[in-house]
């Protein structure tokens, strides 16, 4: 076979299946018998994969070597006839389940020719990829091939991914700096994203765009109240809660419009079952809905246990950071201040990692039938603890540290002094015992001994005060510093990790003999064992090193470059939307729940989101595999989470406004004012940072805590009323009679009209319009009506109405 031309285009590839031919054992070397058995098992599963894709699925398939030793990349392409059948089956299923036709809504096909809706040429790239992916991964019961990565029948299939469109990615990146320089995306830009990445990714960018635009109004309010030095203001907090409610309701309408525009409205009704779903239990009985609900409730104690552990851990770190580090004045006081950060970095991620493993196991145990409900359950479990990590510090500072900080400081100080006294007493006794038993008589030695009485163990300050600007400092850290760290983790850290991995693989490869590849006659077994003949040629560049391949004579330069790019993308991780949604929803919580503390928080969120839209696009195009298109009509559990945070914002804002009202602040004395004015940052407080929050502890329980709870409860009821009003207004202002609402109705009527005409039913709507014109019927039709059967006695020929009317006129 001659090498390909230098200018030949890349082959058409829909999906790439990553197949692991090597063993998954942690041992580096296998015995000869184990290696032979592993090779035989890999060969059998690989042949089964090819047989399923080619003969059963009707796909074009070709296997190529991957970047790793023992890795095979199976390229899959769907011919037009197979794609047409898949499209026809989807249209049939959509019609039965009541979904609109996307091409009818967007006028991409001929509305008078139903056959045009099953023409594969009208499919966008994302729709084509989704059809092929769903066909490959769906269960045979749903008409698919059942090839699911990591499943019981396909243990060596590690993943399935699509290839990036480099031309589109380049244009997409350039558009962010040339055309899309604002705070949002147009419908046309979202349509292009949907055509390339599917509805799920496009819906995320639509959400990010809508949320960022809504922050403009909130940021304007925040700047106004910041300039006026009015934190904890009732007017700002009320407007903030109304903004939260309005955004959630506007977005619910917005995603409804987009789902109609993209033809995905009600897509959950046609969702395929998960391959891991078991519809029968061990006793052969059908898995009922109430069993799943019982399992969900059974997982609540475990979730609550981890939540309690995490809350206790964070509270302990908070005490160390807020009190102990302020009181300690002994040796190494500067380094002790880093103790809370070290404790957080060492313990909190470990707890979350263990919890996430249990959350995945619990979600799998719940046995969800569809992937959307499975991911929704896992999302709620995971985000619950993430929210505790995000908001518990502010909650403790606002409702514990600020009201009761001085009393807690005294209690912690007393505890530390008592502990130091006890430790000092035991240390003194130990020193006396050591000095007595070793017969140390020299006074100088006694003075220098580590355990001697001369050591001053009192390292705790007596006059430590609480920080009046702590809440503002925390808000700055969460909305500015943490956002910068997240951006680096998304954009910069993958580059660093990739370079480290390349360096490690390069140094490890230099110390090992070069891996040799097999001859064509024994490829499957040699790939498993990693052995080959030493006289074979080399063809591809991987990680800057020349790697041996035997197909040098069979591939031209363009194909080698194409395979090198595919191997690079195969090494990238899969892209998931959880981290991006979690970051934005957490930020929404910071703005809606806590920005009354520091009104500039919405401004920082707006700036961060302008960068976030571009960094997310860059991340998807560079650091991850191409997202597999997913058909969806909603952001799922994140909308419920936003609604919950909007309700919670009513409670927290009401409590904060009442708790931090002006009469609870008092100016300190001159010495304290000088200290605070030098230690408080200019950014950290919207009002005078020297103002000290002070309450009378003798009446705090009655005069402060109880009214705060009552205010929060009243705010909750006010939220419900305000939501009903806002929902009623927005539903009629933005949805009733809108273009998308009318388009949906017209599309449904058109599809049903086609179906009725296919059954031979007359177009009743056209007949109704004709009758409404009141045009005279023909003489033939009139005679047919009079001569119809069933009128043997002339009942229909005699009309007495005119006679009665004329008789009444004569009588008058």
Residue pairs with C-beta under 8 A, 6 or more apart in sequence:
1 553
1 554
3 553
3 554
3 555
3 556
4 555
4 556
4 557
4 558
4 559
5 556
5 558
6 556
6 557
6 558
7 558
8 556
8 558
8 559
9 558
10 558
10 562
11 75
11 77
11 559
11 562
12 77
13 75
13 76
13 77
13 163
13 566
14 76
14 77
14 78
14 128
14 129
14 132
14 162
15 75
15 76
15 129
15 132
15 133
15 136
15 160
15 161
15 162
16 73
16 74
16 75
16 76
16 160
16 161
16 162
16 163
16 566
16 569
16 570
17 49
17 53
17 73
17 74
17 76
17 136
17 147
17 157
17 159
17 160
18 66
18 71
18 72
18 73
18 74
18 149
18 157
18 158
18 159
18 160
18 161
18 570
19 45
19 46
19 49
19 63
19 71
19 72
19 73
19 74
19 156
19 157
19 158
20 42
20 70
20 71
20 72
20 156
20 157
20 158
21 42
21 46
21 70
21 71
21 72
21 156
21 524
21 527
21 528
22 38
22 42
22 69
22 70
22 71
22 527
22 528
22 530
23 30
23 34
23 35
23 38
23 70
23 528
30 38
35 528
35 529
36 525
38 528
39 524
39 525
39 528
39 529
42 156
42 524
42 527
42 528
43 524
43 525
43 528
45 154
45 155
45 156
46 63
46 72
46 156
46 524
49 74
49 147
49 154
49 157
50 61
50 63
50 74
52 145
52 147
53 59
53 61
53 74
53 76
53 136
53 145
53 147
54 60
54 61
56 145
57 82
57 135
57 136
57 145
58 78
58 79
58 81
58 82
59 76
59 77
59 78
59 79
59 82
59 132
60 76
60 77
60 78
60 79
61 74
61 75
61 76
62 74
62 75
63 72
63 73
63 74
63 75
64 72
64 73
64 74
64 75
64 563
64 566
65 71
65 72
65 73
65 517
65 527
65 549
66 72
66 73
66 567
66 570
67 542
67 567
67 568
67 570
67 571
68 571
69 515
69 527
69 530
70 527
70 528
70 530
71 570
72 527
73 566
73 567
73 570
75 566
76 132
76 136
78 86
78 128
78 131
78 132
78 135
80 120
83 120
83 123
83 128
83 131
83 132
84 118
84 119
84 120
86 131
86 132
86 135
87 118
87 119
87 120
87 123
87 131
88 118
89 143
90 131
90 270
91 101
91 117
91 118
93 270
94 100
94 101
94 270
95 751
95 755
97 266
97 269
97 270
98 266
98 269
98 748
99 263
99 264
99 265
99 266
99 267
99 269
99 270
100 260
100 263
100 265
100 744
100 747
100 748
100 751
101 109
101 117
101 263
101 747
101 751
102 108
102 262
102 263
102 264
103 109
103 116
103 117
103 122
103 263
104 111
104 117
104 263
104 747
104 750
104 751
105 260
105 261
105 262
105 263
105 743
105 744
105 747
106 261
106 263
108 122
109 116
109 117
109 119
109 122
110 116
111 750
114 754
114 758
116 122
120 128
123 131
124 194
124 195
124 196
125 165
125 195
125 196
126 194
126 195
126 196
126 197
126 198
126 199
126 629
127 629
129 162
129 198
129 628
129 629
130 198
130 628
130 629
130 630
130 631
133 160
133 162
133 628
133 629
134 144
134 272
135 143
135 144
135 145
136 144
136 145
136 147
136 160
137 144
137 145
137 146
137 147
137 148
137 160
137 272
137 275
138 144
138 145
138 146
138 272
138 273
138 275
139 146
139 272
139 273
139 275
140 146
141 273
142 272
142 273
144 272
146 153
146 275
147 154
147 157
147 160
148 154
148 157
148 275
148 276
149 157
149 158
149 159
149 160
150 157
150 158
151 157
151 275
151 276
159 574
160 628
161 569
161 570
161 574
161 625
161 626
161 628
162 625
162 626
162 628
163 565
163 566
163 569
163 626
164 569
164 621
164 625
164 626
165 196
165 626
166 565
168 196
169 621
172 617
172 621
173 617
173 618
173 621
175 189
176 613
176 614
176 617
180 189
183 209
183 212
183 213
183 215
183 216
183 606
183 609
183 610
184 209
184 210
184 212
184 213
185 193
185 205
185 206
185 209
185 613
187 261
190 202
190 205
190 206
190 209
190 258
191 202
191 261
191 262
193 201
193 202
193 205
194 201
194 202
194 262
197 620
197 626
197 627
197 629
198 627
198 628
198 629
198 630
198 631
199 259
199 262
199 264
199 267
199 629
199 630
199 631
199 632
199 633
200 577
200 627
200 629
200 630
200 631
200 632
201 577
201 620
201 627
201 629
202 258
202 262
203 255
203 258
203 632
203 634
203 635
204 577
204 580
204 581
204 635
205 613
205 616
205 617
206 254
206 255
206 258
207 251
207 255
207 581
207 584
207 635
207 638
208 580
208 584
208 609
208 612
208 613
208 616
209 613
210 247
210 250
210 251
210 254
211 247
211 251
211 584
211 588
211 609
212 606
212 609
212 610
212 613
214 243
214 246
214 247
214 250
215 591
215 602
215 605
215 606
215 609
216 606
217 243
218 240
218 243
218 591
218 595
218 602
219 602
219 603
219 605
219 606
221 236
221 239
221 240
221 243
221 599
221 602
222 236
222 595
222 599
222 600
222 601
222 602
222 603
223 599
223 600
223 603
225 231
225 233
225 236
225 599
225 686
226 598
226 599
226 600
226 686
229 686
229 687
229 688
230 236
230 599
230 686
230 687
231 472
231 596
231 597
231 598
231 599
231 660
231 685
231 686
231 687
232 596
232 597
232 656
232 657
232 660
232 661
233 596
233 657
234 657
236 596
236 599
237 596
237 653
237 654
237 656
237 657
238 653
240 591
240 592
240 595
240 596
240 649
240 653
241 592
241 646
241 649
241 650
241 653
241 715
241 719
241 722
242 722
242 726
243 592
244 588
244 592
244 645
244 646
244 649
245 646
245 719
245 722
245 723
245 726
246 726
246 730
247 642
247 646
248 639
248 642
248 643
248 646
249 723
249 726
249 727
249 730
249 731
250 730
250 734
251 639
251 642
252 639
253 730
253 731
253 734
253 735
255 633
255 634
255 635
255 639
256 265
256 633
256 735
256 740
257 735
257 738
257 740
259 265
259 267
259 633
259 634
260 740
260 741
260 743
260 744
261 740
264 631
264 632
264 633
265 633
265 744
266 633
267 631
267 632
267 633
268 370
268 372
268 632
268 633
270 631
271 370
271 371
271 372
271 631
272 370
272 371
273 369
273 370
274 368
274 369
274 370
274 371
274 374
276 364
276 367
277 367
277 368
277 369
277 370
278 287
278 367
279 286
279 287
279 369
280 286
280 287
281 287
281 291
287 367
291 367
292 366
292 367
292 368
295 362
295 365
295 366
295 367
296 366
296 377
299 362
299 365
299 366
299 381
302 358
302 362
303 359
303 381
303 384
306 351
306 354
306 355
306 358
306 385
307 384
307 385
307 388
309 351
310 348
310 351
310 352
310 355
310 385
310 388
310 389
311 388
311 392
313 347
313 348
313 351
314 348
314 388
314 389
314 392
314 393
315 392
315 396
316 343
317 340
317 343
317 344
317 347
317 348
318 340
318 392
318 393
318 396
318 397
318 401
319 412
320 339
320 340
320 343
321 339
321 340
322 397
322 401
322 405
322 466
322 470
323 408
323 409
323 412
323 413
323 464
324 336
324 339
324 412
324 416
325 336
325 337
325 339
325 340
326 409
326 461
326 464
326 465
326 467
327 409
327 412
327 413
327 416
327 460
327 461
327 464
328 336
328 459
328 460
328 461
329 459
329 460
329 461
330 459
330 460
331 459
348 389
352 385
352 386
352 389
355 385
356 382
359 378
359 381
359 382
360 378
362 381
363 374
363 377
363 378
363 381
366 374
366 377
368 374
368 377
372 632
372 636
375 636
376 636
376 637
379 578
379 636
379 637
379 638
380 637
380 641
382 578
382 582
383 582
383 585
383 637
383 641
386 582
386 586
387 586
387 589
390 478
390 586
390 589
390 590
391 589
391 593
391 594
393 474
394 471
394 474
394 475
394 478
394 593
394 594
394 597
397 470
397 471
397 474
398 471
398 594
398 597
398 652
398 656
398 659
399 655
399 659
400 408
401 408
401 466
401 470
402 466
402 470
402 471
402 659
402 660
402 693
403 659
403 693
403 695
403 700
403 704
404 697
404 700
405 466
405 693
406 465
406 466
407 697
409 464
409 465
409 466
413 460
413 461
413 462
413 464
416 460
417 458
417 460
420 457
420 458
420 459
420 460
421 457
423 457
424 457
424 458
427 451
427 455
427 457
428 451
428 453
430 451
431 449
431 451
431 452
431 453
432 453
434 440
434 449
434 451
435 446
435 449
435 452
440 446
440 449
446 452
446 454
447 454
465 672
467 473
467 679
468 676
468 680
468 685
468 689
468 690
468 691
468 692
468 693
469 676
469 680
469 681
469 684
469 685
469 689
471 597
471 598
472 597
472 598
472 683
472 684
472 685
472 686
472 689
473 681
473 684
475 590
475 594
475 595
475 597
475 598
475 601
476 598
476 681
476 683
476 684
478 590
479 587
479 590
479 598
479 601
479 604
479 605
479 608
480 604
483 587
483 604
483 605
483 608
486 583
487 608
487 611
487 612
487 615
490 615
490 616
490 619
490 623
491 615
491 618
491 619
491 623
494 619
494 622
494 623
502 543
502 544
505 543
506 543
506 544
506 545
509 545
514 548
515 530
515 532
515 548
516 531
516 532
516 533
516 534
516 536
516 548
517 526
517 527
517 532
517 536
517 548
517 549
517 550
518 525
518 526
518 527
518 531
518 532
518 533
518 550
519 526
519 532
519 533
519 536
519 550
520 550
526 532
532 548
532 550
536 548
536 549
536 550
537 548
537 549
537 550
537 552
537 553
538 546
538 547
538 548
538 549
538 552
539 547
539 548
539 549
539 550
539 551
539 552
539 555
539 560
540 546
540 547
540 549
540 560
540 563
540 564
540 567
541 547
541 564
542 564
542 567
555 563
569 625
569 626
570 625
572 623
572 624
572 625
573 623
573 624
573 625
574 624
574 625
575 620
575 624
575 625
575 626
575 627
580 616
581 635
581 638
583 612
584 609
584 612
585 638
585 641
585 642
585 645
587 605
587 608
587 609
588 642
588 645
589 645
589 648
589 649
590 601
590 605
591 601
591 602
591 605
592 645
592 646
592 649
593 645
593 648
593 649
593 652
593 653
594 601
594 652
594 656
595 601
595 602
596 653
596 656
596 657
597 656
598 684
598 685
598 686
599 686
600 683
600 686
620 626
620 627
646 719
646 723
647 716
647 719
650 715
650 716
650 718
650 719
651 712
651 715
651 716
652 712
653 715
654 711
654 712
654 714
654 715
655 708
655 709
655 711
655 712
655 715
657 711
658 707
658 708
658 711
659 704
659 708
660 693
664 693
664 694
664 695
665 691
665 692
665 693
665 694
666 691
666 692
666 694
667 673
667 690
667 691
667 692
668 676
668 690
668 692
672 690
672 692
673 690
676 689
676 690
676 692
677 689
677 690
680 689
680 690
695 704
696 703
735 741
749 765
753 763
753 765
756 763
757 763
786 796
786 797
791 797
